[in-house]
Amino acid sequence: MNTEKCVCLVTIATALLATPIASAQDDRRYDRRENWKHETRDTRHLMGRWYSNGERNKPAEIFTSRRGLQARNETGRVTRLEVSRNGDVRAVDWENRLRGDVKRDRIEWENGSIWTRQPTRRLARR
């Protein structure tokens, strides 16, 4: 085989390897919007503002930093978060690695508190 044919074959092989192949896996990205537990490594859905027990005056937050995924509770305490294969979260530095069950727009912590995406309780009138 001469040099020109080798270069041609290598060029074609490189182009084929670089071409994305459509598959059924591509369709799962739509499921992730509905139920994020299909892809636990994608934690973007967790990031942002949360409300402790649904109270507007008790905001919490999940964010990323150099330490990885972190959470700040309504009192300002910060912990690193780990996400398990089944989609639960663990607050590594809180209450013996406090576990939380993520259900769409809620995190139900095993200590009885709940974080919601939207406030559900009105502020008390004075």
KACORKA-V36385 format. One line per field, one symbol per residue. ss: DSSP state (~ for helix, > for strand, _ for the rest). Layout:
ss=???
This chain:
ss=__~~~~~~~~~~~~~~~~_____~~~~~~~~~~~_~~~_____~~~_>>>>>__>___>>>>>>>__>>>>>_____>>>>>>_____>>>______>>>>>>__>>>>____>>>____>_____
